[in-house]
Amino acid sequence: MTASLRQPQGAAHTRIYAYGAARGERVVPNDELVGPIDSSDEWIRQRTGIVTRVRAIETTNAIDLATDAAAEAVSKSGVSPDKIDAVIVATISNPRQTPSVSAIVAERIGAKDAAAYDLNAACAGFAYGVGQADALIRGGGAHYAVVIGAEKLSDIVDPTDRSISFLLGDGAGAAVVGPSETPGIGPTVWGSDGSKADAVGMNHTLTEFRDGKAPWPTLRQEGPTVFRWAVWEMVKVAREALAAAGVEASDLAAFVPHQANMRIIDEFAKQLGLPESVVIGRDIETTGNTSAASIPLATHRLLEEHPELSGGLALQIGFGAGLVYGAQVVVLP
C-alpha cells in the first residue's frame, strides 16, 4: 500500500501588520547632478517631478538599508523576531552575487532559522514578494514573513547617462505579513513581457567587465518605450487587480504605484478615474526612484502623513526591468 503524503494547510487569510523604512543618508538636489548630463533643475522637475533624491553614503549598502527597514517593521508589528519564519528580499543591488541579502538580514533581525531568499523582479519586486508571502502563509509554508524591497542604485548608475541617472535613489522598505481573520491581501496579478527586456536593464555583463571587453555595467533605459508601456499596459494590470479583489477604484483609500516618474503616476490616476478622496503616493518627489523599495517607502510615508488611512484599501502596482509587473489590493495596517 502506497503511503499518502501529508500536505500543510495554513491560515485562510493574510494581512500586512506593519511597514518599516530606511532611506539613504544624503539628500541630493537636482543641481548636484545636472552638470554631467548637460541638463537643469527645471528640466528634471518637468520631466520627472523629482526635486531631490536620497542616496546612501559609501559605507552603507543595500543589506544595511534592508536590515533597518525590516527591524522597524518587525518592531511595529508586535511579532517576536523568532516567530518570523520567512524573509524575502526584492533587490537588484546585492553588493555580492552570493550570499543572499535575505539570509544576512534574517540573522541581523533575530529571525533564527527563517527561510530566506532574494528575488530579482526589479521595480515589481515588492509586489512579487507580498504575493509570495501571502501564498506561503495560506499554504502553510510559513506563519509570519518579512517582505523587503531594498536598493542602493547609486552603485550601478552612470552619472553621465541622461536616460536614468538623475532618477535613482537609495532606500529600503519592509512589511510584516501574517495570518488574519479576514482577507487583507487581494489576489496578485503579475507577469512579464520579455520581448521588451532591452528597454530597461544593465548595459553589460560582469564577465564582459572582468575580461576587459566593457566598462563597469550600469543601469540604462529607453525612456519613451518604458513610459508608453507603463502608462497604457500597466493601467490594464491595475484594473485587473481591482477586479480580482472584487473592488472598485472608488473603494480605494490610497493608490501606491511604483515611483518611476511623476508624469506616469499622474496619468495612471487619470486613466483609472480615481476620485479625489484617494490619496496617491508621490514619494518620488523627495526620495527618487528606488526600484523595489519604492512601493513600501511610499506607503510608509503615506501612513505617517495620513494615519486615517489605516484600515483602508490600497492598490499597489510595481513594474520595471524585465519587463515584469505585479499588483494587488491590500488593507493598510
N, C-alpha and C positions, 0 to 999 in steps of 0.2 A: 504494500500500500504506500503510495507516494505521500510524503509529509506535506502538509499545507503550510504555506508561508504566512507569517504574521505581518501585516502592514499597519503602520501607525496612522492615527487619525487625530488631528489637532483641534484647535478652537474653531467654532463655527464662524466667528467674525474676528476682525482685527481693527486696530486704530493706531494713530500716531499719538504717543504720550507727551512728547516734548521735543523742542528743537534746540540746537546749540549752534554757535557761530564763532569763527575766528577769521579776522581779516589781516592782511599784510600790515606791517608797522609803518610804512611810508605812504603818505598822501602825495600822489604825483599829478600835478596840474598839466593841462594840455600844453602850456607854454614850454614845459620841460622836454617835450617830445617832438615839437614841430620842426626843429632845425633839420634833422636827418631826413625827414620826408618832405621838406620844402612845402610846408603847409602853414596853417594858422589856427589859433584857438577858435575863431569864428567858424572856420570850415569844419572842424571836428564836431563842434556843438550842433551845427546844422545837419551834418550827415549822420550823427550817431546819438546825440543827446547827452554825450559824456562831458562832464565838466572837470572831474578828477577821477582817478582810479587809485586803488590801493595796491601796493606791491611789497613783498616781503624783503627783509634785509638779507644779505648774503648768507648769514649763518642759520637762517630759518628755511626749512624745506617743507615739502608737502606733508611729510609724516608728522612734523611738529604741528602744523595747522590742523591736520585731521585729528590729532590727539586732543588739542584744546577744544575743538568743536564737539567731539564725542564726549569729553569729560563734562562739559556744560549740559549737554542733552541728557546724559545719564543722571547727573545730579538733580536736574529739574524734574525728571520723570518719576522719581521716587522708587525706581527699581534698583536693587542692590547690584553692583557690578558683577558679582559672582553668579547672578542669575541670567546674565546675558550669554546666550549660547550660540550666537551668530553675529559676526562682524563683517559687513560688506562695504568695501570702499570703491567708489567710482572715481577713476583718475586716469589721466594720460601723462602725468608728470611725476611718476615714481622716480626718485633720483637714481635708482638701480632697477634693472630688469627683474631681479630677484634678490632677496626675498620680497614677499608682498608687503605693501603698506599695511594691509589689514592685520596681518599676524603681529606686527610690531605694535600697532595701536591697541589691539586686544590685550596684549601684555601690559602696556602702559596704563590702561584704564582699569585694570584689575579683572578683566573678563577671562578668568583662568579656564583653559581648555576649550574656549569657544571655537567653533568652526570659523575660519577666516579666509576670505578670498577677495581679490581685486577684480573689477570688471572694467573693460575698456569700451565704453559707448559714448565717449566724449561728452557733448553737452546734453545728451539724453541720459547720461549715466545715473543721475539721482532717481529719475522716474523708473528706470530699469531696476534699480536697487530696491525701491519701495515695492514694486511689483513682485520681485523675488522674495522679499521678506514676508510679504502678505501670503504668498503661496507656501513658503516654508512653514510658517506658523499654522496655517489652516491644514496643511498636510501632515503635521506632527513632526516635522524635521527640526523645529526649533520652538522655543516658548517665547523668548524675547530676542529681538535683533536690533543692532545699531546699523543704520544706513548712513554713509558719509559720502559727500562729494568734496573732493579736495584737489586743489591745483596750485602749482607755482609756475604759471605760464610765462613769467618773465625770464625763466631759464631757457625757453625754447622759442623766443621771438627775436627776429632781426630788426633792430631799431631803424633800419633804413627801408624796411618794407612798407610801402604805402597802403597795402591791401588790408593789413590786420594789426600791425604793431601798436598802434595808438588805442586799440580796442581793449587790450588784455590787462587783467588784474590778477591778484593772487588772493586766495582765501579758502575756507572750508566751511561747510555747513553740515549738520548732522541731525538725525531724527531717531528716536527710540520707538520701535514698533512692537506691539504686544497684543495679547488676546483682548477681546471686547465682547460685551453682552449684546451690542447692536452693531450693525455694519458701519465701519469708519473709513474703509478704503474701497473705492469702487474698482471695477474691472480695469486692468491695464490694457490700453490699446497701443500696440507697439509694432515696429517693423523696420525695414531698411530699403534703400534704393541704391544698391551697389553700382548701378550704371553711372551714377554721378560721384563716385568715390574720389575722383580727382578734384572736385570742387573745393574741398577743404581737407587739409592733411599736411603731413610732413613732406618737404620737398626732396629729401634724400634719405637713404638708409644709413644705419650705423656702420654697416660693413663697408659701404662706399666711403664713408668718412675715415674709417680705420685704414683702408687701403690707399688713401690719398687721392681718391677719384672725385671727391666732392667736399665742400666745406661742411662745417657743423650743421646738422639738419635743423631746420626751423619750420614753424607752422606758417602756412600760406593759405590763401583762399581766393576764389573767384567771386568777388563781392556781388555783382549783378546776378549771377547764377544762384547764389545762396539766398539773396533777397527774394527773388521770384519764387523759388521753391518754398521758402519759409512762409511767405505770405499766402500763397494760393494753395499749396498742398497741405500745409500744417493746419490750416483752418478746418479742412475736412477731417483731419485726425482729431482735433479738439471737439468737433461736433459729434464724432463717433464716440468719444469718451463720455460726453454728456449723455448721449442716447444709451450707452451701455450701462451707465449708472442709474438711468431712469429719471434724470432730472433735466430741467430746462436752464438756459442761460440766466433767466430771471430768478432762479432759485439760488444762485451763487452769492456768497458774501465777498469772495475775493477771486481774482484771476492772477495766477503767477506763472507767466511764460518764462522760458529761458531768456536771460538778459543779454540778447545778442546785439540789439540795436533799438533805440527808442522809436524809430520810424516803423520798424517791424511790429513792435508792441502796440503802437497806436493803430496801425492798420488791422492787426489782429482783433483788437477790441471793436473796431468799426465793423469788420466782417461778421463777427459773432453777434453783433447787435446787443452788446452788454448795456444794461441800464446804468444810469448814473450812480445808483446805490452800490454797485460793485466796485470794491477797492482794487486797484491794479498795482501790482508790484513793479516799481520803477527804480530798483536798486542800482541799475546800470549808471545812473547819473553821477554817483559818487564812488561806486565800487568798481565799475568797469565790467567787462565780460569775463567771468571766471569759470566758464565751461561747466563742468559737472557740479561745481559749487554754487552756481548762480541761483537755482530754484530754492534750496534751503536757506541761503543767505538772504534772499529777497523775502521769503516767508518769515524768517526770524525777525527781520526789521519791521515787517507789517504788523506782527503780533506785538512788538514793543511799542509801536506808534499807535496801534489801534487795538487795544485789548478787548474791545467789544466784539471783535471778530471771532473770539473763542467760541467754539461750538458750531460755527457756521461752515458752509461748504466752500471749498476752494478747488478750482480747476488748475492743475499744474501740467505743463507740457514742455518737454525738452526735445531739442533737435540739433543735429550738428554733423561733424565729420563722419562720413561713412557711406551714404548719408543715412543716419539712424534717427529714430524718433520714438518717443514714448509719452503717454499721457494717462492721467487718471484723476478722478474727483476724490478728494479726501475731506474728512471732518477735521477742522483745526482744533488743536488741544486747548 
